[in-house]
């Protein structure tokens, strides 16, 4: 099948110049490790890997729009509390430089992404904007940034619990991602690098596959990611706290609701942006 549209993702770090030089060097290395891991996970969908393009900016080219949104979602969780923002363009890729990187390519998908990231930089109330020059973009951007607003209200502890929820019950798409044991282990090691958590790598993973486990219940009126039985107990063991404490954190941080918005956003993209 010939792909007609591509998706460009452009990301930068919020207020990167205010980060101490020594900390910036460590952050650059950590981001590079995150990008390498996520590039391997999303390898089936990447026309060009996500790499640093200039200073604290990085970009890549995806075959499908939902892949870029899923990539940004994971990267944002891995980098928190460092804030990043994203512009996504969906359209034609018609100026192609053989053997070049994503930053050397051009076309409407790149123009739309640049326009989106510039607008995000001007709007402090948005973290991500999707631009395809369609009236549908506004609906999608409202979903994506409702999620961002809820995440912004989380404490560092709540944010880390959200990341652990994602590790134990990842929201994936097996058609787009290689989420095997090797890549899961690499993400665990990234989390260990930025926290004091130590993991039992033998515990079971309960992935929710968007491609096969679409969670639409109650006669199609509710879209939700099912809650994994025993999830709070597993996280309590990792964080050395109680199950009740984790359950309270998950509820107060709106983690379940955020995951439902994530699923809804991806399903909306699948239904409305076909490459």
C-alpha positions in Angstrom: 0.0 0.0 0.0 1.4 3.4 -1.0 1.5 5.8 1.9 0.1 9.2 0.8 0.6 11.2 4.0 3.4 11.3 6.6 3.6 12.7 10.1 6.5 15.0 11.2 7.1 15.5 14.9 9.2 18.4 16.2 10.0 18.7 19.9 11.9 21.2 22.0 12.7 21.6 25.7 10.8 24.3 27.6 13.2 27.0 29.0 16.2 24.9 28.2 18.6 27.9 28.5 17.7 28.2 32.2 19.1 24.7 32.9 22.5 24.6 34.4 25.2 23.7 31.9 26.4 20.7 33.8 22.8 19.5 34.2 22.2 20.2 30.5 25.0 17.8 29.5 23.5 15.0 31.7 20.1 15.8 30.3 21.3 15.6 26.7 22.8 12.2 27.3 19.6 11.0 29.0 17.4 12.3 26.2 19.7 10.6 23.6 19.2 7.3 25.5 15.5 7.8 25.6 15.3 8.6 21.9 17.4 5.5 21.0 15.1 3.3 23.0 11.9 4.8 21.6 13.3 4.7 18.1 13.8 1.0 18.4 10.3 0.5 19.9 8.7 2.5 17.0 11.1 1.2 14.3 8.2 -0.2 12.1 6.7 3.3 11.9 9.8 5.5 11.5 10.7 6.8 8.1 13.4 8.9 9.8 14.4 8.3 13.4 13.8 11.0 16.0 17.2 12.7 16.6 18.6 16.0 17.7 18.2 18.5 14.8 19.5 21.8 16.4 20.4 22.7 19.9 17.7 21.4 22.2 15.3 20.5 19.4 14.7 17.0 17.9 12.5 15.7 15.2 11.5 12.6 13.2 9.2 11.4 10.4 6.5 8.8 11.0 4.4 6.8 8.6 1.2 7.2 10.7 0.0 10.0 12.9 -1.0 7.9 15.9 2.6 6.6 16.1 4.0 10.2 16.6 1.4 10.9 19.4 2.2 7.6 21.2 5.9 8.3 20.9 5.5 11.8 22.4 3.3 10.4 25.1 6.0 8.0 26.3 8.9 10.5 25.9 7.1 13.1 28.0 6.6 10.6 30.8 10.2 9.5 30.7 11.5 13.1 30.8 9.2 14.5 33.5 9.6 16.8 35.4 11.6 18.3 32.5 8.9 19.9 30.2 8.9 19.4 26.5 6.5 20.7 23.8 5.6 19.3 20.4 4.4 20.3 17.0 3.0 17.5 14.8 2.4 18.0 11.0 0.4 15.6 8.9 0.6 15.8 5.1 2.6 15.2 2.0 6.4 14.6 2.1 7.4 15.7 -1.4 10.9 17.0 -1.2 13.1 14.0 -0.4 16.8 14.0 0.2 18.2 10.5 -0.2 20.5 9.5 2.6 19.6 12.7 4.6 18.1 13.1 8.0 14.6 14.2 8.8 15.8 17.9 9.1 17.0 17.8 5.5 13.6 16.8 4.1 10.7 19.1 3.3 7.1 19.2 2.2 3.7 20.1 3.7 4.1 17.7 6.6 7.2 19.6 7.6 5.6 23.0 7.1 2.6 22.1 9.2 4.9 20.8 12.0 6.9 24.0 12.1 3.8 26.1 12.2 2.4 23.9 15.1 5.6 24.0 17.2 5.8 27.8 16.8 2.3 28.2 18.0 2.9 25.9 20.9 5.9 28.0 21.9 3.7 31.1 21.9 0.9 29.4 23.9 1.8 28.5 27.5 -1.5 26.6 27.9 -0.6 24.0 25.3 2.1 21.3 25.2 1.2 19.7 21.8 -0.5 20.8 18.6 -1.5 18.6 15.7 -1.7 20.4 12.3 -3.1 18.9 9.1 -5.1 22.0 8.0 -8.3 20.1 8.8 -11.3 21.2 11.0 -10.8 18.0 12.9 -7.5 19.2 14.3 -9.2 21.4 16.8 -11.1 18.5 18.3 -8.0 16.4 18.6 -5.9 19.2 20.1 -8.5 19.7 22.7 -8.3 16.0 23.7 -4.5 16.1 23.7 -4.2 19.2 25.8 -6.9 18.2 28.3 -4.6 15.3 29.0 -1.6 17.7 29.3 -3.5 20.0 31.7 -4.3 17.0 34.0 -0.6 15.9 33.9 0.6 19.4 34.7 -1.4 19.3 37.9 0.4 16.2 39.2 3.2 16.2 41.8 6.5 14.6 41.0 5.4 11.5 43.1 2.1 11.2 41.2 3.9 11.6 37.9 6.3 8.8 38.7 3.4 6.5 39.8 1.8 7.3 36.4 5.0 6.1 34.7 5.1 2.9 36.8 1.4 2.3 35.8 2.5 2.6 32.2 5.4 0.2 32.7 3.2 -2.5 34.2 0.1 -1.9 32.0 1.5 -0.2 28.9 -0.8 1.3 26.3 0.6 -0.1 23.1 -0.3 -0.8 19.5 1.3 -4.1 18.3 0.8 -3.0 14.7 3.1 0.0 15.2 5.4 -0.9 18.0 8.0 -3.5 19.0 7.3 -3.8 22.7 9.3 -6.8 23.5 11.2 -7.8 26.7 14.4 -6.2 25.6 12.8 -2.8 25.0 10.8 -3.1 28.2 14.1 -3.7 30.1 15.7 -0.7 28.5 12.8 1.6 29.6 13.1 0.2 33.2 16.8 1.0 33.2 16.0 4.6 32.0 13.6 5.0 34.9 16.2 3.6 37.4 18.7 6.1 36.0 16.4 9.1 37.0 15.0 7.7 40.3 15.8 5.5 43.2 13.5 2.7 42.2 14.8 -0.8 41.7 12.8 -3.3 39.7 12.0 -6.9 39.8 12.3 -7.6 36.2 10.5 -10.9 36.5 7.1 -9.4 37.3 4.4 -9.8 34.7 3.5 -7.1 32.2 -0.1 -6.5 31.2 -0.1 -4.6 27.9 -3.3 -3.1 26.5 -3.2 -3.5 22.7 -5.0 -0.6 21.0 -5.0 -2.6 17.8 -6.8 -5.6 19.3 -8.2 -4.7 22.8 -10.2 -1.6 22.1 -11.9 -0.7 25.4 -15.3 0.5 24.4 -17.9 -0.7 26.9 -21.5 0.0 28.1 -23.0 -0.1 24.6 -20.3 2.1 23.1 -20.9 5.0 25.5 -17.6 4.8 27.4 -14.0 4.4 26.2 -11.6 3.1 28.8 -8.4 1.2 29.5 -9.2 -1.7 31.9 -7.6 -1.6 35.3 -5.2 -4.5 35.9 -5.9 -6.6 38.9 -3.1 -6.3 41.5 -1.6 -3.2 39.8 -1.5 -1.1 43.0 0.2 -4.0 44.9 3.0 -4.3 42.3 3.7 -0.6 42.3 3.6 -0.5 46.2 6.3 -3.2 46.1 8.5 -1.1 43.8 8.0 2.1 45.7 8.2 0.6 49.2 4.8 1.9 50.3 1.3 0.6 50.8 -1.3 -0.5 48.3 -3.7 1.9 49.8 -1.2 4.8 49.3 -0.8 3.9 45.6 -4.5 3.5 45.1 -5.0 7.0 46.6 -2.3 8.4 44.4 -3.7 6.9 41.2 -7.1 8.4 42.0 -5.9 11.9 43.0 -3.6 12.1 40.0 -6.5 11.1 37.6 -4.2 8.5 36.1 -7.0 6.2 35.0 -8.9 9.2 33.4 -5.7 10.3 31.6 -5.2 6.9 30.1 -8.8 6.9 28.9 -8.1 10.2 27.2 -4.9 8.8 25.6 -6.9 5.8 24.2 -9.7 8.1 22.9 -7.1 10.3 21.2 -5.5 7.4 19.4 -8.8 6.0 18.3 -9.8 9.4 17.0 -6.6 9.6 15.0 -7.1 6.1 13.6 -10.6 7.0 12.5 -9.8 10.4 11.0 -6.2 10.5 9.7 -5.5 7.7 7.3 -2.1 7.7 5.6 
